[in-house]
Amino acid sequence: MERKSIMPHDPTVKPYQTDIRTPPSGFFTSLRFLGPGLILSAAIVGSGELIATTALGAKAGFILLWVILFGCLIKVAVQLEHGRNCIIHGRPSFQSWNRGKGIRIFGIHWTVYSGVLYLIATFFGQGGVLGGSAQVAAYVFPRFSLEVWLGILVILIALLVFHGKYKPVEWIATALNFLFISTVLYCVFAIQWTPYAYSISDLASGFTFHLPPEMIALALGAFGITGVAAGETVMYTYWCWEKGYAAWTGPRDGSPEWFDRARGWIRVMTIDALVSMIVYTVTTCAFYILGAAVLKSQPTLADGNEFIFQLSGLFTQVLGDGSRMVFMLCAFTVLFSTIFANTAGFSRVWSDFFHLCKLIDWNNEAQRKRSIAIMAWVFPLTCGIIYFFIQKPLLLVIFMGISNSLFLIVVAWQALIFRYCRTDKELTPSKFYDFILWLSIFSIAYLAWRAVFS
């Protein structure tokens, strides 16, 4: 791709904070500035892991473990490139995409409209997540029906998100994940003292890189939704923006000091992304192993309002029947964290689109927060209505996973533009980084092609 001139700094870009800070130099001091990746982990460790990944393991056994691991590891390079661009230019995803050349409709770049189509698809996928949360709540507290719990959860999520502040989202998302992650990892080890114990040869069979034809649709859905999916990659820039990485770097004036700060905060952002990658990769593989070891020998999972109850077999088969309530409480935590984090993130993405439509001024904090507050109600309400009429969480989540696989093409293409057209020579990454980025691009393109023609 031919290198083009770098766009100058746009003085109209106004991140939340305007204080320039010297980035930390050490690894452990950098850990104090993590945050955006933790929010993504809350969004990632949920529907894909609890629903799609366990279902894939239950149907395929260990043979597709490589798909899960590959899906978690390979897409992080595209996420990093979006984060780098946000720090360098001080713009989140849609605003950055809109600066590209090519077809425009009503003054907005076509790639943004592809993003809007994906955002519409997320209403269905997150409807499955919200429905799963309601299933768990109705089981634990049967005094209220599933429909009533849908309404309660919609209100609760909206109340937690509508304020438009960053820090509460970071803390709540991190806390919601901790309990379930700990329990799942314990379960993976505890299973070795049960009839469902797995061996090294079982795990090795998951790396034969075989993809049976009958598993393609489910594998593609799992690949699209596990790890950093298209939606999380787009959202990541908004959290980097709100955390302050771009603002702490300062206006892009081309000075040696600015390049030093940019390199420093890009390094912190990279650590943030890699730490979160470790968290969701370990957790996702744990879910898959449980599905392959325990549920593979069980009756076929039936989609519907009993789906989460069937998945509780993951715990009851390992820890005993008394653990079903523990599973339900933890399942609620992880599913609720997903719909919570995605409501917070997509409310910001929608608001960015409204800015491009000139309905609001993104740089006007009052207008931006008002838009986020409105979408904080619209998003979960729409998801709840969709689930009310469909009531098939697995179907909805797999649909979102496949739409993720397709939308990843656009997200990956934008990453190439960021890398080769909008990266200053002084900030050029290593050749190893470029190799991983291209490997990620080719993998995403191949999986998307398989999704279309299968």
N, C-alpha and C positions, 0 to 999 in steps of 0.2 A: 504494500500500500504506500503510495507516494506521500512523503512527509509534506505537510502544509504549514504555513505560518501560524504561529500561536496567537490566539486572540488576546488582545490587551485586556487588562483588568477593567471591569465595568464598575464605575463608582456607584451605580444604583443598587448593587448587591449589598445588602445590609443584614448580615447574620444577627442572631439574637444578641450576642455579646460582641463588644468591640474592643475588649482589652487584650492587647498583645502579650503573650506569655512565652518565656523561654521553655522549650520542651525538655522533659527529663532525659537524662543521658543513659541511665542504667535500666536493666530489665525490671528489677523489683520496684524501683520508683515509678516506672511506667505503669505498673499494675494499678496504681492509685487512680489512674485516669481512664480505666476501662469503663465500659457502660453500654455503648451501642450494640456490641456483640451479645451482651447479656440479654438485652431486650429481644434480639433476634432468636436467641436460644429459647426464650419463652414461647415465641411464635413457632419455632421449628419443632421442639420437643413436645409434640401434642398429637395432632390429627395424623400426621404421617407415621409417627412411631406407634401410637396406640392402635390405630385402625388399619392403615394401609400396610405397614411393615409386618405386623403380626399376622394379618390375613395372607400376605405373600408367603411368610414362613410356614403358615399352616397348610397352604396348598402345595408349595414347592419343596418343603423340607430345607435342608442346608444348601442345596445346589445353587441357589441364587444369592448366597451371602455376598458374593463379589459385586453384585449389582448395587446392593445397599452401601457397601463400603466405598465403591467407586462414586456413587451419587453424592456421598457426603464429602469426599475429599476433592473431587475434580472441579467443582463449581466455585470454590472459594477464590480462585484467581480472578474470575469475573467480578465477584463482590469487591475484591481489593482494588480493581481498576476503577470501579465506580466511586469507592471511597477516596482514592487518590485524586480523581477529578474534582470531587467536592471540595477537598482541602485546597487544591491549586487554584480553582476558579471561584470558590465560594458559592456554588449553586447546587441545589439538590437535583434529583434525576430528571424530572420532566422539563425543568427550565434549561438544563444542560442539553437534553435531547432536542429541544425546540430551536437551538442555535445552529443545528445542522443544515446542510444544503439538501435540496431535493423537493419532492412534491409537498405542497402545502394546501390545506383546506381551511378556508376562512382564516388564513394567516397562521395556522398551527401546523407543525410538521406532522407528516403521516405517522411517524413512529409513536407519537403521543397518543394518537387515536387507537393504535394497536394496543397501547397500554390501557386505554379506557375500556376496550373490549375485554381485556383480561380482568380489569377491575370488576366488570359486570359478572364475569364467570366466578369471581371469588365470592360473590353473594351466595352462590349455590354451594360451593365447597365449605365455606364457613357456616352455612346453614347446617351441614352435616355435623360439624364440630359442636355447634350450639345445641343441636338435637341430641348428640351424645351426652353432653353435659346435663341436659334436661332428663335424659333416661336415668342417669346416675342419681340425680337429685330426687327423682320420683321413686327410685328404689329405696334410697336411704330414708326419705321422709314421704311415705306413701299417703300421708294425709291429703296431699295436693296431687292433682292429676298432672300428667305430662304437659298438657296444654297450659295449665296454670304456671308450672315451673318455667316453661318457655317465656311467658310474660314476665315473671319475676327476674329471670336472668337478663333479659333485654334491658330492664330498668336498672339493674345493678351494674351491668357493664357500662351503660351510658353515664351513670353517676360517677363511675371511677375514671372516665376518660374525658368528659366534656370540658373540664377545666383547662385543657390544652397545655399543661405544664409537663416538663420533661422528667424531672427528678422523681416524682411519685410513680411514673410509669416504670422507670428503671428499678426502683426498689420493690414494687409490687410484683413485677414480672420475675425478678430473681427469687424472691421468697416463695412464690407459688410453685416454682419448679423443684426446689430443693428436696422436699419430702418425697415426691414420686421418683425422682432420679435415684435417691438413696435406696428406696425400697426395691426398685427394679434391679439395681446392681447386686443387692443382697440376694435377690431371688435367683439370679444367674449362678451364683456360687452355691446356694442352698439346693439347687436342683440336682447337684452331683450326689446327694445322699438320698435320692428317690429313684423309683423305677424309670424315670425319664432322663436319667443321667446321659450326657453326651460325651463322646470321645474325641481325641485329637483327629482321628480319621474322619469323623463326622464334619469337623470344622474344615479339614483339608478338602473334603468333597465340595465345599462351597467356593473353591478357587480353581475349578476346572474350566471356568469361563464358558459354560454351556448355557444356552438359552432355548429351552423347549418352545416350539411354536405356540402351544396352548397357553403359555405363561407370558406371552409378549405384552398383552394389554395391561395385565396387573403389574408386570415388571416396569413398564414405561410409566405407569402411574406412580409407582413407588419411587422410581428414579426422579421423577419430576417434583415430588412433594417432600422427599427426604433431603437432608442437607439444606444448603442455602438455595431455595427455589427462586424462581424469577421474581415473585412478589417480594420476598425478603431482600433480594439484591437491590431492588428499586427502593424499598423502604430504608435500607441501611444508610443511604445518603442523608435522609431527613434526620435520623438520629445522630449521625456524625455532625450535621449542621447544628442541631440543638445542643449537643454536648459541648460544642465550642471549638472543635479542632480547626475549622476554617477561620473563625474569628481570632483565635489565639495565634494563628499564622500571620494574620494581618493582610492589608491590601497588597495585591501582587504588583509591587513597584519595580521588580527586577533587581533589587539590591542584593549584595552578597548575604546580608543579614536575613533578608526574606527567604532566600534559598536555604539557608541553614535552618531556619524555623520550619520551613515546609518539609525538608527532609526529616527533621525531628518528629513532627506531628504525624507524618506519614508512617514513620517507624512505630509510633505509639498505636496508630490505627491498625497497622499490620498485626501487632501483638494482640490487640483487642479481637481482631477477626480470627486469628489462629487459636487463641484460647477458647473462644466460643466453638470453633470447629472441633476441637478435642472433646468438648463437653457433649455436643450433639452427635458426634460420630460414635463415641463409646456407648451412649445411651441408645442410639438407633440400632447398633449391632446387638445390644443386649435384648432389645425388644424382638428382633428377628430370631435370635437364638431361642428365646422362650417360645415363640410361635412355632418354630421348626421342631423343637424338642417335645413340647407338651401338646400343642394343638394339632400337630400333624396326624396323630393317632386318634383324634377325636372326630365326632361327626362333623360334616361340612358346616361351616359357619353360614347361617342364614341371615341375610340383610333384613333390617326392620327394627322395630322398637325393642327387641330382645337382644340386639347385637352386642351391646356392651356387657350384658349379663353373661353371654356366652364367653366373651373374652375374659371374664373374671375367673374362668377355668385356669388361666395362666397362674394365678396365685393359689387357688384352692387345691390344684393338683400338686403343688409344690409345698405349700405351707399348711394345708389342711382346710377343711370347710369353714373353720372359724375365721379364716383370713379374707372371706369374701367381702365383709364390710370394710376391712382395711383397703382392699383393692378398690372398692367403690369410692371411698373417700379420696384415695390418691388419684384415681382416674378422673374424678371431678376436678381435682386440683390442676392436673396437667391439661385437660381439655379446656377448662375455664381460662387458664393462663394463655392458651393459644388464641381463643376468640377475643380475650382482653387485649393482648399485644397487637393482634391484627386490626382490631377496631381502632386502637390508638394510631397505628401506623398508616392504615389506609385512609383514615380521616385526614391525615396530613397530605397524602398523595392526591386525594380528591380535591383538597383545598388548593394545591398547587395547580391542578388542571383548571379550577375556577379562576385562578389568577391569570393563566394564559388566555382564558376566555374573556378577560377583563371584567369579570363579575366581582372580584375583590382585588385588593392590592396586597400582595404577599408581604411586602415590606412594612405594611401598616399592622402593627401587632394586634390592635383591637379587632380589625377586620379578619385577620388570620385566625385568631382564637375564636371569633364568633362562628366562622365557617367550620372550624374543627368541632366546636360544640354542637352544631347542627348535624354534622355527619356522625358524631358520636351517638346520636339517637337514631339517625336514618339507617346506618349500617347494621347494627344488631337487630333492629326491627324488621328490616327486609330479610335478613337471614332467618329470623324466626318464622316469618310468614312462609318462606320457601319450604322450610322443614315441615311446617304444619300441613302442607299439601302433599309433600313427597314421602317423608318419614322413612327414608332409606339412607342412613349415614354413610355406609360403605360406598354406595353408588355415587353419592354427592362428593365424597372425598376423592375417590378415584377419578371422577370427572375433573375436579380441580387439579389433580396431579397431572393428567394428560394435557390440560390447558397450560399448565406450568411448563411442560416439556416443549410445547409449541412456542409459547411466548419467550422462552429462553433464547430462541434464535435472535429475536430483536434485541434482547438485553445483551447477548454476546456480541452482536454486531456493533452496538454502541460502545462496548468495552474496547473493541479494536479501534474505533474512531478516537476514543479518549487516549489510547496508548500511542497511536501513531500520528495523530493530527493535533492533539491538544496537550501534549506533554513537552515541557521545556527540555532542551538538550541537557541542561544541568541536573535534571531530575530523572533522566533515563534509568530505568531499572536494570537489573542484571540479566544476562543471557539466560540463566536458569529460570528466572521469573518469566521471561518471554516464552521459553519452551513450555512451561506449565500452562501459561495463558493459551497458547495455540493448541495444546493437547485438550484443554477444556473446551475450546471453540469447536474443534473437530468432533469431540465426543457429543457435545450438545447437538450439533448439526446431524450427526448420525442417528441419535435417539429420536430427534424430531422427525427425521425422514421415515424411520420405522413406525413412528406413531401415525403418520399420515397414510402410509401404504399398507398398514396392517389393521 
